[in-house]
Amino acid sequence: MTDKREELKLQSLEEEVEELKKRFGHIFQLCIPPKEVLDEIKKDFITAQVSILKIFKTLLDYQIETLEKLASEGDKENKETKKRVKKIKVE
């Protein structure tokens, strides 16, 4: 039983992704014989990935902008508060 454990290798994430790509590529080749159709599907998958990443980028940019506005408003409030707190000595 220990021999089997020694023989098993832990695959890195990259190796697993490459293995999945090979399997999906083989399945696509079996299901969709014309190479032109397969190339078009691969292109569509890449386009979809790019679109999803652009969506995340837009959401992230919006969130950053919102937080920067909150931070700048907080700085203004702190400055105003400090101005009000100053004591004036009366003689």
Disulfide bonds with the S-S distance in Angstrom:
none
